[in-house]
C-alpha cells in the first residue's frame, strides 16, 4: 500500500525551513511561496516568487525547496 500524498500543511511546514539565501529568513515568512499544487499521484509543484527578476540565487532557492519537500512521505516528485 502506498503512502497518502503529502498535505498542503506538510509542504508548508517543510518550506518553513527554507531560508532565502540573501535575507536569511524563511521563504514562508517573506511571502515568497506563490502556490502549492499536489497531484493525486504525489507530484508536488511549488511556485516561488523571487526577490528580483533574474535573481542570482534562483538555483539555490530551487535546490533548497526541492531538498525540503522531496523527503515528504507520499511525494513522488517536486517541481519548483
mmCIF file as gemmi writes it, N, C-alpha and C atoms, coordinates in Angstrom:
data_model
loop_
_atom_site.group_PDB
_atom_site.id
_atom_site.type_symbol
_atom_site.label_atom_id
_atom_site.label_alt_id
_atom_site.label_comp_id
_atom_site.label_asym_id
_atom_site.label_entity_id
_atom_site.label_seq_id
_atom_site.pdbx_PDB_ins_code
_atom_site.Cartn_x
_atom_site.Cartn_y
_atom_site.Cartn_z
_atom_site.occupancy
_atom_site.B_iso_or_equiv
_atom_site.pdbx_formal_charge
_atom_site.auth_seq_id
_atom_site.auth_asym_id
_atom_site.pdbx_PDB_model_num
ATOM 1 N N . UNK Axp A 1 ? 0.847 -1.177 0 1 0 ? 1 A 1
ATOM 2 C CA . UNK Axp A 1 ? 0 0 0 1 0 ? 1 A 1
ATOM 3 C C . UNK Axp A 1 ? 0.894 1.243 0 1 0 ? 1 A 1
ATOM 4 N N . UNK Axp A 2 ? 0.58 2.193 -0.83 1 0 ? 2 A 1
ATOM 5 C CA . UNK Axp A 2 ? 1.408 3.399 -0.902 1 0 ? 2 A 1
ATOM 6 C C . UNK Axp A 2 ? 0.969 4.409 0.15 1 0 ? 2 A 1
ATOM 7 N N . UNK Axp A 3 ? 1.887 5.306 0.48 1 0 ? 3 A 1
ATOM 8 C CA . UNK Axp A 3 ? 1.598 6.354 1.452 1 0 ? 3 A 1
ATOM 9 C C . UNK Axp A 3 ? 0.638 7.361 0.846 1 0 ? 3 A 1
ATOM 10 N N . UNK Axp A 4 ? -0.197 7.975 1.681 1 0 ? 4 A 1
ATOM 11 C CA . UNK Axp A 4 ? -1.033 9.059 1.151 1 0 ? 4 A 1
ATOM 12 C C . UNK Axp A 4 ? -0.14 10.207 0.688 1 0 ? 4 A 1
ATOM 13 N N . UNK Axp A 5 ? -0.65 10.996 -0.232 1 0 ? 5 A 1
ATOM 14 C CA . UNK Axp A 5 ? 0.141 12.119 -0.744 1 0 ? 5 A 1
ATOM 15 C C . UNK Axp A 5 ? 0.336 13.151 0.36 1 0 ? 5 A 1
ATOM 16 N N . UNK Axp A 6 ? 1.4 13.943 0.259 1 0 ? 6 A 1
ATOM 17 C CA . UNK Axp A 6 ? 1.627 14.99 1.273 1 0 ? 6 A 1
ATOM 18 C C . UNK Axp A 6 ? 0.474 15.991 1.275 1 0 ? 6 A 1
ATOM 19 N N . UNK Axp A 7 ? 0.224 16.568 2.42 1 0 ? 7 A 1
ATOM 20 C CA . UNK Axp A 7 ? -0.81 17.61 2.525 1 0 ? 7 A 1
ATOM 21 C C . UNK Axp A 7 ? -0.175 18.978 2.294 1 0 ? 7 A 1
ATOM 22 N N . UNK Axp A 8 ? -1.001 19.951 2.045 1 0 ? 8 A 1
ATOM 23 C CA . UNK Axp A 8 ? -0.526 21.335 1.882 1 0 ? 8 A 1
ATOM 24 C C . UNK Axp A 8 ? 0.191 21.794 3.155 1 0 ? 8 A 1
ATOM 25 N N . UNK Axp A 9 ? -0.367 21.411 4.309 1 0 ? 9 A 1
ATOM 26 C CA . UNK Axp A 9 ? 0.228 21.804 5.589 1 0 ? 9 A 1
ATOM 27 C C . UNK Axp A 9 ? 1.624 21.193 5.754 1 0 ? 9 A 1
ATOM 28 N N . UNK Axp A 10 ? 1.798 19.937 5.333 1 0 ? 10 A 1
ATOM 29 C CA . UNK Axp A 10 ? 3.115 19.298 5.419 1 0 ? 10 A 1
ATOM 30 C C . UNK Axp A 10 ? 4.114 20.003 4.513 1 0 ? 10 A 1
ATOM 31 N N . UNK Axp A 11 ? 3.673 20.381 3.326 1 0 ? 11 A 1
ATOM 32 C CA . UNK Axp A 11 ? 4.561 21.089 2.394 1 0 ? 11 A 1
ATOM 33 C C . UNK Axp A 11 ? 4.935 22.451 2.982 1 0 ? 11 A 1
ATOM 34 N N . UNK Axp A 12 ? 3.956 23.172 3.526 1 0 ? 12 A 1
ATOM 35 C CA . UNK Axp A 12 ? 4.252 24.477 4.128 1 0 ? 12 A 1
ATOM 36 C C . UNK Axp A 12 ? 5.205 24.352 5.31 1 0 ? 12 A 1
ATOM 37 N N . UNK Axp A 13 ? 5.037 23.32 6.119 1 0 ? 13 A 1
ATOM 38 C CA . UNK Axp A 13 ? 5.945 23.1 7.246 1 0 ? 13 A 1
ATOM 39 C C . UNK Axp A 13 ? 7.36 22.852 6.74 1 0 ? 13 A 1
ATOM 40 N N . UNK Axp A 14 ? 7.49 22.051 5.689 1 0 ? 14 A 1
ATOM 41 C CA . UNK Axp A 14 ? 8.813 21.787 5.11 1 0 ? 14 A 1
ATOM 42 C C . UNK Axp A 14 ? 9.417 23.075 4.553 1 0 ? 14 A 1
ATOM 43 N N . UNK Axp A 15 ? 8.599 23.881 3.892 1 0 ? 15 A 1
ATOM 44 C CA . UNK Axp A 15 ? 9.09 25.132 3.296 1 0 ? 15 A 1
ATOM 45 C C . UNK Axp A 15 ? 9.475 26.157 4.348 1 0 ? 15 A 1
ATOM 46 N N . UNK Axp A 16 ? 8.899 26.065 5.54 1 0 ? 16 A 1
ATOM 47 C CA . UNK Axp A 16 ? 9.248 26.999 6.615 1 0 ? 16 A 1
ATOM 48 C C . UNK Axp A 16 ? 10.714 26.855 7.024 1 0 ? 16 A 1
ATOM 49 N N . UNK Axp A 17 ? 11.319 25.732 6.678 1 0 ? 17 A 1
ATOM 50 C CA . UNK Axp A 17 ? 12.733 25.515 6.969 1 0 ? 17 A 1
ATOM 51 C C . UNK Axp A 17 ? 13.662 25.98 5.865 1 0 ? 17 A 1
ATOM 52 N N . UNK Axp A 18 ? 13.095 26.545 4.801 1 0 ? 18 A 1
ATOM 53 C CA . UNK Axp A 18 ? 13.906 27.03 3.672 1 0 ? 18 A 1
ATOM 54 C C . UNK Axp A 18 ? 14.096 28.532 3.82 1 0 ? 18 A 1
ATOM 55 N N . UNK Axp A 19 ? 15.322 28.948 4.038 1 0 ? 19 A 1
ATOM 56 C CA . UNK Axp A 19 ? 15.639 30.372 4.161 1 0 ? 19 A 1
ATOM 57 C C . UNK Axp A 19 ? 16.055 30.952 2.828 1 0 ? 19 A 1
ATOM 58 N N . UNK Axp A 20 ? 15.66 32.196 2.59 1 0 ? 20 A 1
ATOM 59 C CA . UNK Axp A 20 ? 16.166 32.931 1.441 1 0 ? 20 A 1
ATOM 60 C C . UNK Axp A 20 ? 17.667 33.093 1.665 1 0 ? 20 A 1
ATOM 61 N N . UNK Axp A 21 ? 18.501 32.715 0.682 1 0 ? 21 A 1
ATOM 62 C CA . UNK Axp A 21 ? 19.955 32.76 0.886 1 0 ? 21 A 1
ATOM 63 C C . UNK Axp A 21 ? 20.519 34.154 1.123 1 0 ? 21 A 1
ATOM 64 N N . UNK Axp A 22 ? 19.857 35.185 0.642 1 0 ? 22 A 1
ATOM 65 C CA . UNK Axp A 22 ? 20.365 36.542 0.818 1 0 ? 22 A 1
ATOM 66 C C . UNK Axp A 22 ? 19.824 37.209 2.078 1 0 ? 22 A 1
ATOM 67 N N . UNK Axp A 23 ? 18.545 36.968 2.374 1 0 ? 23 A 1
ATOM 68 C CA . UNK Axp A 23 ? 17.902 37.646 3.502 1 0 ? 23 A 1
ATOM 69 C C . UNK Axp A 23 ? 18.023 36.828 4.787 1 0 ? 23 A 1
ATOM 70 N N . UNK Axp A 24 ? 18.122 35.509 4.645 1 0 ? 24 A 1
ATOM 71 C CA . UNK Axp A 24 ? 18.31 34.648 5.81 1 0 ? 24 A 1
ATOM 72 C C . UNK Axp A 24 ? 17.05 34.382 6.617 1 0 ? 24 A 1
ATOM 73 N N . UNK Axp A 25 ? 15.889 34.638 6.025 1 0 ? 25 A 1
ATOM 74 C CA . UNK Axp A 25 ? 14.615 34.365 6.701 1 0 ? 25 A 1
ATOM 75 C C . UNK Axp A 25 ? 13.835 33.346 5.885 1 0 ? 25 A 1
ATOM 76 N N . UNK Axp A 26 ? 12.931 32.613 6.523 1 0 ? 26 A 1
ATOM 77 C CA . UNK Axp A 26 ? 12.156 31.593 5.802 1 0 ? 26 A 1
ATOM 78 C C . UNK Axp A 26 ? 11.343 32.191 4.65 1 0 ? 26 A 1
ATOM 79 N N . UNK Axp A 27 ? 11.314 31.466 3.537 1 0 ? 27 A 1
ATOM 80 C CA . UNK Axp A 27 ? 10.569 31.949 2.377 1 0 ? 27 A 1
ATOM 81 C C . UNK Axp A 27 ? 9.071 32.041 2.677 1 0 ? 27 A 1
ATOM 82 N N . UNK Axp A 28 ? 8.599 31.257 3.64 1 0 ? 28 A 1
ATOM 83 C CA . UNK Axp A 28 ? 7.187 31.333 4.015 1 0 ? 28 A 1
ATOM 84 C C . UNK Axp A 28 ? 6.889 32.649 4.729 1 0 ? 28 A 1
ATOM 85 N N . UNK Axp A 29 ? 7.808 33.119 5.554 1 0 ? 29 A 1
ATOM 86 C CA . UNK Axp A 29 ? 7.626 34.4 6.261 1 0 ? 29 A 1
ATOM 87 C C . UNK Axp A 29 ? 7.743 35.586 5.324 1 0 ? 29 A 1
ATOM 88 N N . UNK Axp A 30 ? 8.528 35.436 4.283 1 0 ? 30 A 1
ATOM 89 C CA . UNK Axp A 30 ? 8.762 36.526 3.336 1 0 ? 30 A 1
ATOM 90 C C . UNK Axp A 30 ? 7.684 36.608 2.26 1 0 ? 30 A 1
ATOM 91 N N . UNK Axp A 31 ? 6.714 35.698 2.289 1 0 ? 31 A 1
ATOM 92 C CA . UNK Axp A 31 ? 5.649 35.705 1.293 1 0 ? 31 A 1
ATOM 93 C C . UNK Axp A 31 ? 6.101 35.267 -0.087 1 0 ? 31 A 1
ATOM 94 N N . UNK Axp A 32 ? 7.16 34.472 -0.134 1 0 ? 32 A 1
ATOM 95 C CA . UNK Axp A 32 ? 7.717 34.05 -1.413 1 0 ? 32 A 1
ATOM 96 C C . UNK Axp A 32 ? 7.031 32.812 -1.992 1 0 ? 32 A 1
ATOM 97 N N . UNK Axp A 33 ? 6.222 32.116 -1.199 1 0 ? 33 A 1
ATOM 98 C CA . UNK Axp A 33 ? 5.531 30.924 -1.697 1 0 ? 33 A 1
ATOM 99 C C . UNK Axp A 33 ? 4.279 31.386 -2.44 1 0 ? 33 A 1
ATOM 100 N N . UNK Axp A 34 ? 4.317 31.211 -3.743 1 0 ? 34 A 1
ATOM 101 C CA . UNK Axp A 34 ? 3.248 31.681 -4.628 1 0 ? 34 A 1
ATOM 102 C C . UNK Axp A 34 ? 2.115 30.65 -4.69 1 0 ? 34 A 1
ATOM 103 N N . UNK Axp A 35 ? 2.475 29.379 -4.807 1 0 ? 35 A 1
ATOM 104 C CA . UNK Axp A 35 ? 1.456 28.343 -4.949 1 0 ? 35 A 1
ATOM 105 C C . UNK Axp A 35 ? 2.02 26.988 -4.549 1 0 ? 35 A 1
ATOM 106 N N . UNK Axp A 36 ? 1.102 26.106 -4.151 1 0 ? 36 A 1
ATOM 107 C CA . UNK Axp A 36 ? 1.44 24.71 -3.861 1 0 ? 36 A 1
ATOM 108 C C . UNK Axp A 36 ? 0.366 23.868 -4.511 1 0 ? 36 A 1
ATOM 109 N N . UNK Axp A 37 ? 0.772 22.979 -5.394 1 0 ? 37 A 1
ATOM 110 C CA . UNK Axp A 37 ? -0.159 22.065 -6.047 1 0 ? 37 A 1
ATOM 111 C C . UNK Axp A 37 ? 0.31 20.646 -5.783 1 0 ? 37 A 1
ATOM 112 N N . UNK Axp A 38 ? -0.627 19.796 -5.357 1 0 ? 38 A 1
ATOM 113 C CA . UNK Axp A 38 ? -0.309 18.413 -5.049 1 0 ? 38 A 1
ATOM 114 C C . UNK Axp A 38 ? -1.223 17.53 -5.884 1 0 ? 38 A 1
ATOM 115 N N . UNK Axp A 39 ? -0.629 16.749 -6.775 1 0 ? 39 A 1
ATOM 116 C CA . UNK Axp A 39 ? -1.404 15.855 -7.64 1 0 ? 39 A 1
ATOM 117 C C . UNK Axp A 39 ? -1.755 14.571 -6.893 1 0 ? 39 A 1
ATOM 118 N N . UNK Axp A 40 ? -2.761 13.88 -7.373 1 0 ? 40 A 1
ATOM 119 C CA . UNK Axp A 40 ? -3.204 12.632 -6.752 1 0 ? 40 A 1
ATOM 120 C C . UNK Axp A 40 ? -2.115 11.56 -6.728 1 0 ? 40 A 1
ATOM 121 N N . UNK Axp A 41 ? -1.154 11.659 -7.645 1 0 ? 41 A 1
ATOM 122 C CA . UNK Axp A 41 ? -0.075 10.668 -7.691 1 0 ? 41 A 1
ATOM 123 C C . UNK Axp A 41 ? 1.148 11.083 -6.869 1 0 ? 41 A 1
ATOM 124 N N . UNK Axp A 42 ? 1.037 12.184 -6.102 1 0 ? 42 A 1
ATOM 125 C CA . UNK Axp A 42 ? 2.123 12.595 -5.223 1 0 ? 42 A 1
ATOM 126 C C . UNK Axp A 42 ? 3.08 13.617 -5.795 1 0 ? 42 A 1
ATOM 127 N N . UNK Axp A 43 ? 2.857 14.041 -7.035 1 0 ? 43 A 1
ATOM 128 C CA . UNK Axp A 43 ? 3.715 15.094 -7.6 1 0 ? 43 A 1
ATOM 129 C C . UNK Axp A 43 ? 3.391 16.411 -6.929 1 0 ? 43 A 1
ATOM 130 N N . UNK Axp A 44 ? 4.426 17.102 -6.476 1 0 ? 44 A 1
ATOM 131 C CA . UNK Axp A 44 ? 4.246 18.382 -5.787 1 0 ? 44 A 1
ATOM 132 C C . UNK Axp A 44 ? 4.876 19.487 -6.643 1 0 ? 44 A 1
ATOM 133 N N . UNK Axp A 45 ? 4.109 20.537 -6.894 1 0 ? 45 A 1
ATOM 134 C CA . UNK Axp A 45 ? 4.618 21.703 -7.617 1 0 ? 45 A 1
ATOM 135 C C . UNK Axp A 45 ? 4.549 22.896 -6.676 1 0 ? 45 A 1
ATOM 136 N N . UNK Axp A 46 ? 5.679 23.575 -6.525 1 0 ? 46 A 1
ATOM 137 C CA . UNK Axp A 46 ? 5.749 24.738 -5.653 1 0 ? 46 A 1
ATOM 138 C C . UNK Axp A 46 ? 6.147 25.943 -6.505 1 0 ? 46 A 1
ATOM 139 N N . UNK Axp A 47 ? 5.31 26.965 -6.484 1 0 ? 47 A 1
ATOM 140 C CA . UNK Axp A 47 ? 5.628 28.211 -7.165 1 0 ? 47 A 1
ATOM 141 C C . UNK Axp A 47 ? 6.272 29.157 -6.164 1 0 ? 47 A 1
ATOM 142 N N . UNK Axp A 48 ? 7.375 29.772 -6.548 1 0 ? 48 A 1
ATOM 143 C CA . UNK Axp A 48 ? 8.103 30.661 -5.64 1 0 ? 48 A 1
ATOM 144 C C . UNK Axp A 48 ? 8.321 32.009 -6.314 1 0 ? 48 A 1
ATOM 145 N N . UNK Axp A 49 ? 7.943 33.067 -5.599 1 0 ? 49 A 1
ATOM 146 C CA . UNK Axp A 49 ? 8.267 34.423 -6.05 1 0 ? 49 A 1
ATOM 147 C C . UNK Axp A 49 ? 9.727 34.69 -5.708 1 0 ? 49 A 1
ATOM 148 N N . UNK Axp A 50 ? 10.485 35.168 -6.672 1 0 ? 50 A 1
ATOM 149 C CA . UNK Axp A 50 ? 11.878 35.535 -6.418 1 0 ? 50 A 1
ATOM 150 C C . UNK Axp A 50 ? 11.927 36.996 -5.983 1 0 ? 50 A 1
ATOM 151 N N . UNK Axp A 51 ? 12.966 37.338 -5.233 1 0 ? 51 A 1
ATOM 152 C CA . UNK Axp A 51 ? 13.066 38.7 -4.698 1 0 ? 51 A 1
ATOM 153 C C . UNK Axp A 51 ? 13.268 39.737 -5.803 1 0 ? 51 A 1
ATOM 154 N N . UNK Axp A 52 ? 13.947 39.354 -6.878 1 0 ? 52 A 1
ATOM 155 C CA . UNK Axp A 52 ? 14.137 40.25 -8.024 1 0 ? 52 A 1
ATOM 156 C C . UNK Axp A 52 ? 14.112 39.423 -9.305 1 0 ? 52 A 1
ATOM 157 N N . UNK Axp A 53 ? 13.747 40.054 -10.411 1 0 ? 53 A 1
ATOM 158 C CA . UNK Axp A 53 ? 13.796 39.369 -11.701 1 0 ? 53 A 1
ATOM 159 C C . UNK Axp A 53 ? 15.252 39.003 -11.996 1 0 ? 53 A 1
ATOM 160 N N . UNK Axp A 54 ? 15.467 37.805 -12.486 1 0 ? 54 A 1
ATOM 161 C CA . UNK Axp A 54 ? 16.83 37.362 -12.769 1 0 ? 54 A 1
ATOM 162 C C . UNK Axp A 54 ? 17.623 37.103 -11.499 1 0 ? 54 A 1
ATOM 163 N N . UNK Axp A 55 ? 16.936 36.737 -10.442 1 0 ? 55 A 1
ATOM 164 C CA . UNK Axp A 55 ? 17.562 36.519 -9.129 1 0 ? 55 A 1
ATOM 165 C C . UNK Axp A 55 ? 18.758 35.583 -9.238 1 0 ? 55 A 1
ATOM 166 N N . UNK Axp A 56 ? 19.934 36.024 -8.783 1 0 ? 56 A 1
ATOM 167 C CA . UNK Axp A 56 ? 21.127 35.183 -8.879 1 0 ? 56 A 1
ATOM 168 C C . UNK Axp A 56 ? 21.052 33.956 -7.959 1 0 ? 56 A 1
ATOM 169 N N . UNK Axp A 57 ? 20.148 33.974 -6.998 1 0 ? 57 A 1
ATOM 170 C CA . UNK Axp A 57 ? 20.023 32.853 -6.063 1 0 ? 57 A 1
ATOM 171 C C . UNK Axp A 57 ? 18.915 31.889 -6.463 1 0 ? 57 A 1
ATOM 172 N N . UNK Axp A 58 ? 18.401 32.021 -7.681 1 0 ? 58 A 1
ATOM 173 C CA . UNK Axp A 58 ? 17.312 31.163 -8.152 1 0 ? 58 A 1
ATOM 174 C C . UNK Axp A 58 ? 17.647 29.684 -8.002 1 0 ? 58 A 1
ATOM 175 N N . UNK Axp A 59 ? 18.818 29.277 -8.458 1 0 ? 59 A 1
ATOM 176 C CA . UNK Axp A 59 ? 19.19 27.863 -8.385 1 0 ? 59 A 1
ATOM 177 C C . UNK Axp A 59 ? 19.304 27.383 -6.944 1 0 ? 59 A 1
ATOM 178 N N . UNK Axp A 60 ? 19.83 28.229 -6.076 1 0 ? 60 A 1
ATOM 179 C CA . UNK Axp A 60 ? 19.964 27.861 -4.663 1 0 ? 60 A 1
ATOM 180 C C . UNK Axp A 60 ? 18.589 27.696 -4.02 1 0 ? 60 A 1
ATOM 181 N N . UNK Axp A 61 ? 17.681 28.6 -4.321 1 0 ? 61 A 1
ATOM 182 C CA . UNK Axp A 61 ? 16.327 28.51 -3.768 1 0 ? 61 A 1
ATOM 183 C C . UNK Axp A 61 ? 15.628 27.268 -4.304 1 0 ? 61 A 1
ATOM 184 N N . UNK Axp A 62 ? 15.748 27.013 -5.596 1 0 ? 62 A 1
ATOM 185 C CA . UNK Axp A 62 ? 15.137 25.823 -6.203 1 0 ? 62 A 1
ATOM 186 C C . UNK Axp A 62 ? 15.67 24.56 -5.543 1 0 ? 62 A 1
ATOM 187 N N . UNK Axp A 63 ? 16.963 24.499 -5.348 1 0 ? 63 A 1
ATOM 188 C CA . UNK Axp A 63 ? 17.59 23.338 -4.72 1 0 ? 63 A 1
ATOM 189 C C . UNK Axp A 63 ? 17.114 23.156 -3.281 1 0 ? 63 A 1
ATOM 190 N N . UNK Axp A 64 ? 17.024 24.248 -2.542 1 0 ? 64 A 1
ATOM 191 C CA . UNK Axp A 64 ? 16.594 24.182 -1.136 1 0 ? 64 A 1
ATOM 192 C C . UNK Axp A 64 ? 15.134 23.748 -1.023 1 0 ? 64 A 1
ATOM 193 N N . UNK Axp A 65 ? 14.282 24.276 -1.885 1 0 ? 65 A 1
ATOM 194 C CA . UNK Axp A 65 ? 12.862 23.902 -1.866 1 0 ? 65 A 1
ATOM 195 C C . UNK Axp A 65 ? 12.72 22.418 -2.221 1 0 ? 65 A 1
ATOM 196 N N . UNK Axp A 66 ? 13.414 21.992 -3.264 1 0 ? 66 A 1
ATOM 197 C CA . UNK Axp A 66 ? 13.358 20.589 -3.665 1 0 ? 66 A 1
ATOM 198 C C . UNK Axp A 66 ? 13.85 19.685 -2.541 1 0 ? 66 A 1
ATOM 199 N N . UNK Axp A 67 ? 14.947 20.065 -1.906 1 0 ? 67 A 1
ATOM 200 C CA . UNK Axp A 67 ? 15.504 19.275 -0.812 1 0 ? 67 A 1
ATOM 201 C C . UNK Axp A 67 ? 14.595 19.201 0.407 1 0 ? 67 A 1
ATOM 202 N N . UNK Axp A 68 ? 13.829 20.253 0.645 1 0 ? 68 A 1
ATOM 203 C CA . UNK Axp A 68 ? 12.932 20.277 1.802 1 0 ? 68 A 1
ATOM 204 C C . UNK Axp A 68 ? 11.669 19.461 1.563 1 0 ? 68 A 1
ATOM 205 N N . UNK Axp A 69 ? 11.159 19.493 0.339 1 0 ? 69 A 1
ATOM 206 C CA . UNK Axp A 69 ? 9.874 18.852 0.047 1 0 ? 69 A 1
ATOM 207 C C . UNK Axp A 69 ? 10.038 17.39 -0.373 1 0 ? 69 A 1
ATOM 208 N N . UNK Axp A 70 ? 11.139 17.052 -1.021 1 0 ? 70 A 1
ATOM 209 C CA . UNK Axp A 70 ? 11.349 15.685 -1.523 1 0 ? 70 A 1
ATOM 210 C C . UNK Axp A 70 ? 11.191 14.581 -0.48 1 0 ? 70 A 1
ATOM 211 N N . UNK Axp A 71 ? 11.672 14.756 0.76 1 0 ? 71 A 1
ATOM 212 C CA . UNK Axp A 71 ? 11.561 13.671 1.735 1 0 ? 71 A 1
ATOM 213 C C . UNK Axp A 71 ? 10.152 13.403 2.272 1 0 ? 71 A 1
ATOM 214 N N . UNK Axp A 72 ? 9.188 14.251 1.952 1 0 ? 72 A 1
ATOM 215 C CA . UNK Axp A 72 ? 7.844 14.057 2.491 1 0 ? 72 A 1
ATOM 216 C C . UNK Axp A 72 ? 7.26 12.722 2.033 1 0 ? 72 A 1
ATOM 217 N N . UNK Axp A 73 ? 6.686 12.007 2.963 1 0 ? 73 A 1
ATOM 218 C CA . UNK Axp A 73 ? 6.077 10.711 2.686 1 0 ? 73 A 1
ATOM 219 C C . UNK Axp A 73 ? 4.957 10.852 1.671 1 0 ? 73 A 1
ATOM 220 N N . UNK Axp A 74 ? 4.964 10.003 0.669 1 0 ? 74 A 1
ATOM 221 C CA . UNK Axp A 74 ? 3.928 10.015 -0.35 1 0 ? 74 A 1
ATOM 222 C C . UNK Axp A 74 ? 4.222 10.904 -1.537 1 0 ? 74 A 1
ATOM 223 N N . UNK Axp A 75 ? 5.24 11.742 -1.419 1 0 ? 75 A 1
ATOM 224 C CA . UNK Axp A 75 ? 5.623 12.601 -2.545 1 0 ? 75 A 1
ATOM 225 C C . UNK Axp A 75 ? 6.411 11.796 -3.562 1 0 ? 75 A 1
ATOM 226 N N . UNK Axp A 76 ? 6.113 11.999 -4.838 1 0 ? 76 A 1
ATOM 227 C CA . UNK Axp A 76 ? 6.815 11.251 -5.875 1 0 ? 76 A 1
ATOM 228 C C . UNK Axp A 76 ? 7.797 12.1 -6.65 1 0 ? 76 A 1
ATOM 229 N N . UNK Axp A 77 ? 7.547 13.409 -6.721 1 0 ? 77 A 1
ATOM 230 C CA . UNK Axp A 77 ? 8.467 14.325 -7.399 1 0 ? 77 A 1
ATOM 231 C C . UNK Axp A 77 ? 8.157 15.744 -6.96 1 0 ? 77 A 1
ATOM 232 N N . UNK Axp A 78 ? 9.133 16.621 -7.184 1 0 ? 78 A 1
ATOM 233 C CA . UNK Axp A 78 ? 8.961 18.029 -6.81 1 0 ? 78 A 1
ATOM 234 C C . UNK Axp A 78 ? 9.358 18.88 -8.012 1 0 ? 78 A 1
ATOM 235 N N . UNK Axp A 79 ? 8.5 19.839 -8.353 1 0 ? 79 A 1
ATOM 236 C CA . UNK Axp A 79 ? 8.813 20.798 -9.413 1 0 ? 79 A 1
ATOM 237 C C . UNK Axp A 79 ? 8.692 22.184 -8.801 1 0 ? 79 A 1
ATOM 238 N N . UNK Axp A 80 ? 9.722 22.991 -9.022 1 0 ? 80 A 1
ATOM 239 C CA . UNK Axp A 80 ? 9.723 24.351 -8.474 1 0 ? 80 A 1
ATOM 240 C C . UNK Axp A 80 ? 9.648 25.324 -9.633 1 0 ? 80 A 1
